[in-house]
């Protein structure tokens, strides 16, 4: 069954921004199987794009970013123009809804929301909106354990060979709470511990120069450029650290800049896929992903050095971690084939 699918997403950029990466992966996978129309969310109601959409007559409208209140409203309005012939899906990857907006989403209900965090699943279900847990995903042909030796990779990227490297990949912005990485490096230096923090900054957003300067002053190695083969850096390092704290289960963002990352950060999944041990603050969606795993290669910490040191010692002293089960859950082909089946079921249900 070849479908007509309209994707709203972010399809520009080099691929080192999560929402752009996800949108491009959707397009790359589904363009082979179905007829696809891709539009940026901000273009949705421009006359030229409206004409395209009406001519295209999508059977599926899938909003890949957000959702925000606009993500609910625009597809709902478009479907009225399409005589309600399309099925609407929203991906809850980086949710921004404040308390006022939440009261109105029940008037613009999609057919399904693909959630990641239990917090958002509960909220949408309370509004009588069907949900399904679908994680973010990675391309396992790219993100995997590489045959190159660690020494070879460290020489290639000018990284120290006599230290255990703690990696973080992501945008250097204040809303990502990266100053703690500087604290980790200062702790390692002060206590003569054999660790070195390595940070790879994204290029999609403007870097915060003050934050970058403070991280470098603390002794962190900051790679301030786009790395095409980022999987080599994952393979060159020993641990992946994610210090960003999300909002609590009963909290909602007051402004969009408070939402610093997707519910399931792609960099954590990329690290898992490359066989890295992950040390992270508590993340609801990661707990959902790993809930049935006995020994995932991950330890959590609170935002203080003592808690981080305990997590580091724990992850460094154990063995027999289950990488294979995680890799199966987050494999790009496996996840997107599930979504393909969801599309087909929704359309078939519509035609009966």
N, C-alpha and C positions, 0 to 999 in steps of 0.2 A: 504494500500500500504506500503510494507516494503522496505525501501531504504537502500542503502549502502552509509554511510556518513563518510567522513574523517574529523576529527577535528585536527587542529593544535592549541595547547594551552599549558598551564602550569598546569600539573596535579599532581605535587608534593607539599609538604608543608602541614602545619596544617590547612589551611583555613583562616588564618588571613591576607592574602594578596589578594587584590581585583581580579587580573587577574587569580590567582590560584583558588580562590573561584568560579569565573564565569565559568572557564573551567570545574571544577569538577561538578558544578551544571548542565551544559550542558550534560556531560557524564551520570550523574545519571538519568536524565530525559529521554534521548533519547535511552539509551541502552535497555530499556524495549520495545521500539516501533520499533527500526530499528537495522540493523547491523552496528556496529560502529568500526572504527579504530582511535585510539588516538595517536598522535605523538607530540613531542616537536618541535617547529619551527626550532631549530638548527639541528635536525636530518633529515630534509626533503630530503636532497640530498645525504645522506649516502647510499652507495650501498645496504646494507641490507634493509634499509627502502624503497628505490626505488623498490626493488623486492617485498616487502610487498604491496606497493601501486599498482603496476601493476597487481599483483595477485588479490588484493581486488577489483579492477575496480570501484572506487567510482563514484556514480552518483552526489554526492554533495561534494565539497571541501569547508569547512568553516574555515577560519583563524580567531580565536577568540581573538587574542592579537594584539595590535598596532592600526592601521596598520603603518608599516614602508615601505620603498621602497622595502625591501625584501618580505614583505607580499604581495605586488603586483606581484613581479617578479616570486617567486617560484611556486605558484599555477598556474600561466600562463604557465610556462615551463612544469610543470607536466601534464597539460591538453593537451599540444601538444603530449607528450608521450602517453597519453590516447586517442589520435585521436579526441580530443575536444569533448569527450562524457560527460564530467562532467560540472556541473554548479558551478560557483565560487562565494562565498560570503565572504565579509570581515566585521568584526565587528569593528566599529570605537569607541573603548572604551578608548584607551589612544594613541592618534595619535602623531607620530613623523615623520614629513616631513619638511625638510627645503626648502628654496626657489628654490634651484637648483633641488632637487628631484621632486618637484611638477611639473616641466616642463615635466618630463618623464612618469608620471603615465598614461597619455592618451594612451600610447603604450601598456599598460598591463592591460587593463580595465577588472574588474570582471563583473559578471552579475548583482550584487547588492551590495551596501554597506549599512549596518545597522548603521545609524548615531544617535547621541544624541545631539550634539551641532549644532546650526544653522550655526555657522561659517564654520564648516567642510561640512555640507550639501550644502551650497552655493558653496564652492570650488569644490567639486566633481561634482556637477551639471554643473558648468562651463566647466568641462572637459568631459561633455556628459556621465557621469556615473550615472546610476539610483540609487536613495537613498530612504530609508524608515526610519522614526523615530521609533526606538525600544529602550525603556529604559533598564537600568540594573534592576535587580529584587532581591527579597528576599524570603526566605522560610517562609511563614506566619504561618506554624506550629511551628516554632522556635521563630521568631521575632514577638511578640505580647504582649499585656498587660497581666501580670501574676497575679494570685490570691494572691501571697505572699504580705504581707504588706511591705511598704517602710522601716519601722523600722527593720523588720526581715531581709531584704536584706542588709541594712546598717550594721547591727551587723555582718552578715555573712562575709562581706568584710572589716570590720574594718573601716567604713567610719563615719564621724561625723553625728549625728542625729539632731543637732540644727542649721544646715546651709542649704542653698539652694545650691545644688551641680550642678556645670557646668562641663559637661563631654566632653572629646575628645578621640576618639579611632583612632589609626593609628601609623604608623612608626615614630620613633623619629629620623628624618633625616633633614639636613639643607634645602633641597629643598622643605620642607613642611611648612616653615615659622612659626614654632611653638613658637618662642620666644615671640610672642604676648600673648600667654597664661600666661606667667610669668608676663607680664604687667597687665593683668586682675587681677591676684591674688594680686599683689602689690597695685593696685588701691583699691581692696576690703579691704585690711588690713589698708591702709592709711586712708581711708574714713569710717572705721568702718561699712562696709556693710556686710550683712550676707551671703556672697557667698564663696564657696570653689571650686577651680578648681581641677578636677580629670582627670588624663591622663592614658590611657591604651595603652602601647606601643606594636606594632606588633613584631613578632619573625622572620619573613621571611628574613628581612635585618638586618645587623649589626647596632645597635643603635649608635648614635653620643654621646659619653660619656660627652663631654663638654656641649652640649645642654641639656642633661639630668640633669647634675649637676646644670646648671643655673636655670632650671625649679624648681628643688627641693629647691635650695637656695632661690628662690622667694616665696616659701611656697606652691607650687603645690604638690598634692599627685600624685606620679607616681607609677603605678602598672607595674612592669617590668617582666611580665611573661605571658604565654599563658593562657587565661581564656576560658575554654571549654564552659561554659554557659554565654557567654558575654551578652546575652539578660537580665540576671539578673542585670547587672550593668546599662544597659539602664533604666530598671525599677526602679532602686534605686536612680536615679538622676532626677533633675528637668528640666535642659536645656541641649541641645546639641550645642556645638559651633564648627564652622568650619572656621578657620582663614586664609585658604590658598587662595591666589590670583592666578588666572590663567592668561595666556597671553591674551592680548586684541584681538579684532576681526580682526585687521590687522597685528597681530604679529605671528611669527612662531619661534619655538625653534631652537636655534643655536646648542644645544647639548641635548642628551637624558635626562641628569640629570635635565634639566629644567622642564621636564614633571613629576610633583610630584604626580599626582593623576589621576584617571580615569575621563572622562568627567562628568559622574554622580557618585559622590563618594558613594560607598556602605554604608559607615557608616551613611551618612545622611538618606538614605533610611531605614536602620535598625532602626534608631532613630524614624523616622516617624511611622514605623510599630509597634513600642513599645509604641506609644502614646506620644512621646516627642516633646516639642517645640524646633525648630531649629533656631539658630542665625548664619548667615553665610555671608561671603563676597559674592559679586555678582558672580553667576555661570550661564553661558549661558544655559547649558543643563538643569539645575533645573528650570530655567524660562520657557523653552520649555515644560517641564513636567507639570508644574503647571499653564500654561497660561490661561486655561479656568476655573480656580477655583476662586471663589469670595473671600474666606476667608481661605487661606492655613495657617497652624500653623507655620509660618516662618517669620522672619524679617531679613533684610539685613543691613550690616554696612560696613563702610570703615575702613581702618586700623588705627584708632585712638580711644582712650579710650572714648572720648566724643560721637562719633558715636555709639560705642558699648553700652554705657550706655543708649542712646536713644532707641536703638533696644531692649535692655533688658527690659526697662520700658514698651515699647509698647507691647511686647509679654506677659509680666507678668500682664498686666492690662486688656487684652481683653479675651473674652470667645467665645464659640460656633464655635470653629475651626473645619474644615472639614477633619478629619482623614480618614473617610471611603472611600472617593473618591480616595485619594492618595493610600491607601492600595490596592484597586482594580487595579489601574494602574500598581503597582509594584509587584503584586503577581506572584510568580515564575511559577505556573501552567498556569496562564492567559497569561503571556508573552511568555513562551516557546511553548504553543499551537499555538500562532500566528506564531511563527517561523516555527513550524512543517507544518503549512498550506502553508507557503511560499515555503518551500522545495518541497512539493508535487506539487504545481502549476508550479514551475520551471521545474521539471522533466517531468510532463505531457506535458507541452509546448514543451519540447525537443523531446518527442516521437511522437508528431503529425506530 
